[in-house]
Amino acid sequence: MNRRILAAIGAVGAAALISGCSAALPVDESEAPTAAEAAVSAPEGLNGSLSVCMDISFPPMEYYSGEGTETPEGVDVDLAYAIGEQFGLPVEIEPTGFDGLLPALSANRCDTVISGILVTEERTQQVPAVGYLDTHRVIMVADGNPRGITSFEDLSGLNVALEGGTSYEAVVDGWNDELRSAGSPEINIHRYPKQTDAVQQLLVGRADAVVTQDTEAAYRIGEDPGTFEVAIVLPDTETFGIYYSDQIEGLGSALEQAVANLSESGEIDRIAADHNLQTEVD
């Protein structure tokens, strides 16, 4: 069974699913294994620590809570430290721009990438990944949906902001192909280096919509009631993944076991709750 994170985004009701959960009922904390009991042998190639490349600009997965703050927080941050505890190793977070995450991993500048990055065939042809959280892409708009957007056709001729280098580009490019075939104006795509920059364009009125995930939409709507809403939830389920170095023997299986342990112990539920995401068993 999968554990579901309910992304509380109003009537649309998009949700994310944490994979690797084997229980069909909420975990009984009195019987849940402790981290010590469920510890995973750390692969020798980690050399005494677990290094994680992360683009810290995608709340609630990873972000800085305020200007001048240098300590990241978020679901992925807590997950990284929890995996470190499973391995019995300290965690080193390496801030990295999104389009540099997988190149940094391939260049052995970090052991893993845990950064709200989706598992795609194109990426896994370069480096392997362990899925840990299912999610849906959404189109987020200003509260009240002033443009009346209910389908991608309604975005024709409008300004859509997104983070460059992400899979969002291919999605909107595909929509533009369909719009051109129908003789309709294309969507005006505005690419930004960070997801927070894309959301800012919606706030200041330079964009009519922004492409993001249900998790970020839940965070934004919860943090700023009356500011945002979700106009479209894309039907396809996507999966966030932990990309890892295939140069470290046994790292993939160790990560799979660590994520399973954290799910079964209820730790993933606690991490989600700490960032205002509710969970239930799917």
C-alpha positions as a Markdown table, in Angstrom:
| # | Residue | x | y | z |
|---|---|---|---|---|
| 1 | Met | 0.0 | 0.0 | 0.0 |
| 2 | Asn | 1.1 | 3.6 | -0.6 |
| 3 | Arg | 1.0 | 6.4 | 2.0 |
| 4 | Arg | -0.8 | 9.4 | 0.7 |
| 5 | Ile | 0.1 | 13.0 | 1.5 |
| 6 | Leu | -3.1 | 15.1 | 1.1 |
| 7 | Ala | -2.1 | 18.3 | -0.5 |
| 8 | Ala | -4.7 | 20.6 | 0.9 |
| 9 | Ile | -5.4 | 22.8 | -2.1 |
| 10 | Gly | -9.1 | 23.4 | -1.8 |
| 11 | Ala | -11.7 | 21.9 | -4.0 |
| 12 | Val | -9.3 | 20.6 | -6.6 |
| 13 | Gly | -8.0 | 18.0 | -4.1 |
| 14 | Ala | -4.6 | 17.1 | -5.7 |
| 15 | Ala | -2.6 | 14.6 | -3.6 |
| 16 | Ala | 0.9 | 13.1 | -3.4 |
| 17 | Leu | 1.7 | 9.6 | -2.5 |
| 18 | Ile | 4.7 | 8.3 | -0.6 |
| 19 | Ser | 5.8 | 5.0 | -2.0 |
| 20 | Gly | 7.4 | 2.1 | 0.0 |
| 21 | Cys | 4.8 | 1.8 | 2.7 |
| 22 | Ser | 3.6 | -1.7 | 3.4 |
| 23 | Ala | 1.0 | -1.0 | 6.1 |
| 24 | Ala | -2.7 | -0.7 | 5.3 |
| 25 | Leu | -3.5 | 1.1 | 8.6 |
| 26 | Pro | -1.8 | 4.0 | 10.4 |
| 27 | Val | 1.4 | 2.9 | 12.1 |
| 28 | Asp | 1.1 | 1.9 | 15.8 |
| 29 | Glu | 3.9 | 4.0 | 17.3 |
| 30 | Ser | 4.3 | 1.6 | 20.2 |
| 31 | Glu | 5.3 | -1.2 | 17.7 |
| 32 | Ala | 7.2 | 0.9 | 15.2 |
| 33 | Pro | 10.9 | 0.1 | 15.0 |
| 34 | Thr | 13.4 | 2.7 | 16.2 |
| 35 | Ala | 16.0 | 4.1 | 13.9 |
| 36 | Ala | 18.6 | 2.0 | 15.7 |
| 37 | Glu | 16.6 | -1.2 | 15.3 |
| 38 | Ala | 15.9 | -0.5 | 11.6 |
| 39 | Ala | 19.4 | 0.9 | 10.8 |
| 40 | Val | 20.9 | 0.2 | 7.3 |
| 41 | Ser | 24.5 | -0.6 | 6.8 |
| 42 | Ala | 26.1 | 2.4 | 5.1 |
| 43 | Pro | 27.9 | 1.6 | 1.8 |
| 44 | Glu | 31.6 | 1.8 | 2.3 |
| 45 | Gly | 31.9 | 4.2 | -0.6 |
| 46 | Leu | 30.2 | 7.0 | 1.3 |
| 47 | Asn | 33.4 | 7.7 | 3.1 |
| 48 | Gly | 32.0 | 8.7 | 6.4 |
| 49 | Ser | 29.2 | 11.0 | 5.4 |
| 50 | Leu | 26.2 | 11.3 | 3.0 |
| 51 | Ser | 26.5 | 14.3 | 0.7 |
| 52 | Val | 23.3 | 15.6 | -0.9 |
| 53 | Cys | 23.0 | 18.1 | -3.8 |
| 54 | Met | 19.9 | 20.2 | -3.4 |
| 55 | Asp | 18.3 | 23.2 | -5.2 |
| 56 | Ile | 17.0 | 25.1 | -2.1 |
| 57 | Ser | 14.1 | 27.0 | -3.8 |
| 58 | Phe | 11.1 | 24.7 | -3.9 |
| 59 | Pro | 9.0 | 24.8 | -0.7 |
| 60 | Pro | 7.9 | 22.8 | 1.1 |
| 61 | Met | 10.4 | 20.3 | -0.3 |
| 62 | Glu | 13.5 | 22.5 | 0.3 |
| 63 | Tyr | 13.7 | 26.2 | 1.0 |
| 64 | Tyr | 15.2 | 29.0 | 3.1 |
| 65 | Ser | 12.6 | 30.3 | 5.6 |
| 66 | Gly | 13.7 | 33.9 | 5.3 |
| 67 | Glu | 16.1 | 36.4 | 3.8 |
| 68 | Gly | 19.6 | 36.0 | 5.1 |
| 69 | Thr | 18.9 | 32.5 | 6.4 |
| 70 | Glu | 21.5 | 30.0 | 5.5 |
| 71 | Thr | 20.0 | 26.9 | 7.0 |
| 72 | Pro | 17.7 | 25.0 | 4.6 |
| 73 | Glu | 14.5 | 23.3 | 5.7 |
| 74 | Gly | 11.8 | 21.3 | 4.1 |
| 75 | Val | 10.5 | 17.8 | 3.5 |
| 76 | Asp | 13.6 | 16.7 | 1.5 |
| 77 | Val | 16.0 | 18.3 | 4.0 |
| 78 | Asp | 14.4 | 16.3 | 6.9 |
| 79 | Leu | 14.3 | 13.2 | 4.7 |
| 80 | Ala | 18.0 | 13.5 | 3.9 |
| 81 | Tyr | 18.9 | 13.8 | 7.6 |
| 82 | Ala | 16.6 | 10.9 | 8.4 |
| 83 | Ile | 18.4 | 8.7 | 5.8 |
| 84 | Gly | 21.7 | 9.8 | 7.3 |
| 85 | Glu | 20.5 | 8.6 | 10.7 |
| 86 | Gln | 19.5 | 5.3 | 9.1 |
| 87 | Phe | 23.0 | 5.0 | 7.8 |
| 88 | Gly | 24.6 | 6.3 | 11.0 |
| 89 | Leu | 26.3 | 9.1 | 9.1 |
| 90 | Pro | 26.3 | 12.9 | 9.1 |
| 91 | Val | 24.7 | 14.6 | 6.2 |
| 92 | Glu | 26.3 | 17.4 | 4.1 |
| 93 | Ile | 23.9 | 19.4 | 2.0 |
| 94 | Glu | 25.5 | 21.0 | -1.1 |
| 95 | Pro | 23.4 | 23.9 | -2.5 |
| 96 | Thr | 23.2 | 23.5 | -6.3 |
| 97 | Gly | 21.2 | 25.1 | -9.1 |
| 98 | Phe | 18.5 | 22.8 | -10.5 |
| 99 | Asp | 20.1 | 22.4 | -13.9 |
| 100 | Gly | 23.4 | 21.5 | -12.2 |
| 101 | Leu | 22.0 | 18.8 | -9.9 |
| 102 | Leu | 22.6 | 15.7 | -12.1 |
| 103 | Pro | 25.9 | 17.0 | -13.6 |
| 104 | Ala | 27.2 | 17.5 | -10.1 |
| 105 | Leu | 26.2 | 13.9 | -9.2 |
| 106 | Ser | 27.8 | 12.6 | -12.3 |
| 107 | Ala | 31.0 | 14.5 | -11.5 |
| 108 | Asn | 31.0 | 12.9 | -8.0 |
| 109 | Arg | 30.5 | 16.3 | -6.3 |
| 110 | Cys | 27.8 | 14.6 | -4.2 |
| 111 | Asp | 26.6 | 11.1 | -3.4 |
| 112 | Thr | 22.9 | 11.8 | -4.0 |
| 113 | Val | 20.4 | 14.4 | -5.2 |
| 114 | Ile | 17.3 | 14.9 | -3.0 |
| 115 | Ser | 15.6 | 18.0 | -4.4 |
| 116 | Gly | 12.0 | 17.6 | -5.5 |
| 117 | Ile | 13.3 | 16.2 | -8.8 |
| 118 | Leu | 11.0 | 14.0 | -10.8 |
| 119 | Val | 12.0 | 10.6 | -12.0 |
| 120 | Thr | 12.0 | 10.6 | -15.8 |
| 121 | Glu | 13.3 | 8.1 | -18.4 |
| 122 | Glu | 15.6 | 10.7 | -19.8 |
| 123 | Arg | 17.2 | 11.3 | -16.4 |
| 124 | Thr | 17.5 | 7.7 | -15.4 |
| 125 | Gln | 19.4 | 7.0 | -18.6 |
| 126 | Gln | 22.1 | 9.1 | -17.0 |
| 127 | Val | 21.9 | 8.1 | -13.4 |
| 128 | Pro | 19.7 | 5.8 | -11.3 |
| 129 | Ala | 17.0 | 6.9 | -8.9 |
| 130 | Val | 14.9 | 5.5 | -6.0 |
| 131 | Gly | 11.3 | 6.9 | -6.0 |
| 132 | Tyr | 10.0 | 8.1 | -2.7 |
| 133 | Leu | 7.0 | 10.4 | -3.4 |
| 134 | Asp | 4.3 | 10.5 | -6.0 |
| 135 | Thr | 3.0 | 13.8 | -7.1 |
| 136 | His | 1.0 | 15.7 | -9.7 |
| 137 | Arg | 1.9 | 18.7 | -11.7 |
| 138 | Val | -0.6 | 21.6 | -11.3 |
| 139 | Ile | -1.2 | 25.0 | -12.8 |
| 140 | Met | -1.4 | 27.6 | -10.0 |
| 141 | Val | -3.1 | 30.9 | -10.5 |
| 142 | Ala | -4.1 | 34.0 | -8.5 |
| 143 | Asp | -6.9 | 33.4 | -6.0 |
| 144 | Gly | -10.3 | 33.7 | -7.7 |
| 145 | Asn | -8.8 | 32.4 | -11.0 |
| 146 | Pro | -9.3 | 35.8 | -12.8 |
| 147 | Arg | -8.6 | 34.3 | -16.2 |
| 148 | Gly | -11.0 | 31.5 | -15.8 |
| 149 | Ile | -8.4 | 28.8 | -16.6 |
| 150 | Thr | -9.8 | 25.3 | -16.5 |
| 151 | Ser | -7.8 | 23.6 | -19.3 |
| 152 | Phe | -4.5 | 24.1 | -21.1 |
| 153 | Glu | -6.4 | 25.6 | -24.0 |
| 154 | Asp | -7.4 | 28.5 | -21.7 |
| 155 | Leu | -3.7 | 29.4 | -21.5 |
| 156 | Ser | -3.5 | 30.2 | -25.2 |
| 157 | Gly | -2.0 | 33.7 | -25.5 |
| 158 | Leu | -1.3 | 34.0 | -21.8 |
| 159 | Asn | 2.0 | 34.3 | -19.8 |
| 160 | Val | 3.1 | 31.2 | -18.0 |
| 161 | Ala | 6.1 | 31.2 | -15.6 |
| 162 | Leu | 8.1 | 28.1 | -14.9 |
| 163 | Glu | 11.6 | 27.0 | -13.7 |
| 164 | Gly | 14.0 | 26.5 | -16.6 |
| 165 | Gly | 15.7 | 23.1 | -16.9 |
| 166 | Thr | 12.7 | 21.2 | -15.5 |
| 167 | Ser | 10.3 | 18.8 | -17.1 |
| 168 | Tyr | 7.7 | 21.6 | -17.0 |
| 169 | Glu | 9.2 | 23.0 | -20.2 |
| 170 | Ala | 8.4 | 19.8 | -22.2 |
| 171 | Val | 4.8 | 19.8 | -20.8 |
| 172 | Val | 4.1 | 23.4 | -22.0 |
| 173 | Asp | 5.9 | 22.9 | -25.2 |
| 174 | Gly | 3.6 | 19.9 | -25.9 |
| 175 | Trp | 0.6 | 22.1 | -25.2 |
| 176 | Asn | 2.0 | 24.7 | -27.7 |
| 177 | Asp | 2.3 | 22.0 | -30.4 |
| 178 | Glu | -1.4 | 21.3 | -29.9 |
| 179 | Leu | -2.4 | 25.0 | -29.9 |
| 180 | Arg | -0.4 | 25.6 | -33.1 |
| 181 | Ser | -2.1 | 22.6 | -34.8 |
| 182 | Ala | -5.5 | 24.1 | -33.8 |
| 183 | Gly | -4.5 | 27.5 | -35.1 |
| 184 | Ser | -4.6 | 29.1 | -31.7 |
| 185 | Pro | -2.1 | 31.5 | -30.2 |
| 186 | Glu | 0.8 | 29.8 | -28.3 |
| 187 | Ile | 1.3 | 30.1 | -24.6 |
| 188 | Asn | 4.0 | 32.6 | -23.8 |
| 189 | Ile | 6.6 | 30.7 | -21.7 |
| 190 | His | 8.7 | 32.6 | -19.3 |
| 191 | Arg | 11.6 | 30.6 | -17.8 |
| 192 | Tyr | 13.3 | 31.5 | -14.5 |
| 193 | Pro | 16.4 | 30.1 | -12.8 |
| 194 | Lys | 14.5 | 29.1 | -9.6 |
| 195 | Gln | 10.9 | 28.0 | -8.8 |
| 196 | Thr | 10.6 | 30.8 | -6.3 |
| 197 | Asp | 11.3 | 33.3 | -9.1 |
| 198 | Ala | 8.6 | 31.8 | -11.2 |
| 199 | Val | 6.0 | 32.1 | -8.4 |
| 200 | Gln | 7.1 | 35.7 | -7.8 |
| 201 | Gln | 6.0 | 36.6 | -11.3 |
| 202 | Leu | 2.5 | 35.4 | -10.5 |
| 203 | Leu | 2.5 | 37.5 | -7.4 |
| 204 | Val | 3.5 | 40.7 | -9.2 |
| 205 | Gly | 1.1 | 40.1 | -12.1 |
| 206 | Arg | 3.7 | 39.4 | -14.8 |
| 207 | Ala | 2.5 | 35.9 | -15.2 |
| 208 | Asp | -1.1 | 34.6 | -15.5 |
| 209 | Ala | -0.2 | 31.2 | -14.2 |
| 210 | Val | 2.8 | 29.1 | -12.9 |
| 211 | Val | 3.6 | 25.5 | -13.4 |
| 212 | Thr | 4.4 | 23.6 | -10.2 |
| 213 | Gln | 3.7 | 20.5 | -8.1 |
| 214 | Asp | 0.7 | 19.8 | -5.8 |
| 215 | Thr | 3.1 | 19.9 | -2.9 |
| 216 | Glu | 4.2 | 23.5 | -3.5 |
| 217 | Ala | 0.7 | 24.6 | -4.2 |
| 218 | Ala | -0.4 | 23.2 | -0.9 |
| 219 | Tyr | 2.4 | 25.0 | 0.8 |
| 220 | Arg | 1.8 | 28.3 | -0.9 |
| 221 | Ile | -2.0 | 28.3 | -0.3 |
| 222 | Gly | -1.5 | 27.3 | 3.3 |
| 223 | Glu | 1.1 | 30.0 | 3.9 |
| 224 | Asp | -0.8 | 32.8 | 2.0 |
| 225 | Pro | -4.5 | 32.2 | 2.2 |
| 226 | Gly | -6.4 | 34.2 | -0.4 |
| 227 | Thr | -3.4 | 34.6 | -2.7 |
| 228 | Phe | -3.2 | 31.5 | -4.8 |
| 229 | Glu | -5.4 | 28.6 | -6.0 |
| 230 | Val | -5.0 | 25.6 | -8.3 |
| 231 | Ala | -6.7 | 25.9 | -11.7 |
| 232 | Ile | -5.6 | 22.6 | -13.2 |
| 233 | Val | -4.3 | 19.3 | -11.8 |
| 234 | Leu | -2.6 | 17.2 | -14.5 |
| 235 | Pro | -3.9 | 13.6 | -14.5 |
| 236 | Asp | -0.5 | 11.8 | -14.8 |
| 237 | Thr | 1.2 | 10.7 | -11.6 |
| 238 | Glu | 4.8 | 11.7 | -11.4 |
| 239 | Thr | 7.4 | 10.6 | -8.8 |
| 240 | Phe | 10.0 | 12.5 | -6.9 |
| 241 | Gly | 13.2 | 10.5 | -6.7 |
| 242 | Ile | 16.5 | 10.2 | -4.9 |
| 243 | Tyr | 19.1 | 10.1 | -7.6 |
| 244 | Tyr | 22.3 | 8.5 | -6.5 |
| 245 | Ser | 25.8 | 7.7 | -7.7 |
| 246 | Asp | 26.1 | 4.4 | -9.4 |
| 247 | Gln | 29.8 | 4.5 | -8.6 |
| 248 | Ile | 29.0 | 3.6 | -4.9 |
| 249 | Glu | 28.3 | -0.1 | -4.6 |
| 250 | Gly | 25.2 | -0.9 | -2.7 |
| 251 | Leu | 23.9 | 2.7 | -2.4 |
| 252 | Gly | 20.7 | 2.1 | -4.3 |
| 253 | Ser | 19.6 | -0.9 | -2.3 |
| 254 | Ala | 20.6 | 0.9 | 1.0 |
| 255 | Leu | 18.5 | 3.9 | 0.0 |
| 256 | Glu | 15.5 | 1.7 | -0.8 |
| 257 | Gln | 15.7 | 0.0 | 2.6 |
| 258 | Ala | 16.1 | 3.3 | 4.4 |
| 259 | Val | 13.0 | 4.8 | 2.8 |
| 260 | Ala | 11.0 | 1.7 | 3.5 |
| 261 | Asn | 12.2 | 1.8 | 7.2 |
| 262 | Leu | 11.2 | 5.4 | 7.5 |
| 263 | Ser | 7.8 | 4.8 | 6.0 |
| 264 | Glu | 7.0 | 1.8 | 8.2 |
| 265 | Ser | 8.2 | 3.5 | 11.4 |
| 266 | Gly | 5.9 | 6.5 | 10.8 |
| 267 | Glu | 8.9 | 8.9 | 10.4 |
| 268 | Ile | 7.8 | 10.0 | 6.9 |
| 269 | Asp | 4.4 | 10.9 | 8.3 |
| 270 | Arg | 6.0 | 13.0 | 11.0 |
| 271 | Ile | 8.2 | 14.8 | 8.5 |
| 272 | Ala | 5.2 | 15.6 | 6.3 |
| 273 | Ala | 3.2 | 16.8 | 9.3 |
| 274 | Asp | 6.1 | 19.1 | 10.3 |
| 275 | His | 5.6 | 20.9 | 6.9 |
| 276 | Asn | 1.8 | 21.0 | 7.1 |
| 277 | Leu | 1.1 | 18.1 | 4.8 |
| 278 | Gln | -1.4 | 15.6 | 6.1 |
| 279 | Thr | -1.0 | 11.8 | 5.5 |
| 280 | Glu | -3.1 | 8.8 | 5.2 |
| 281 | Val | -2.8 | 5.2 | 3.9 |
| 282 | Asp | -3.9 | 4.9 | 0.3 |
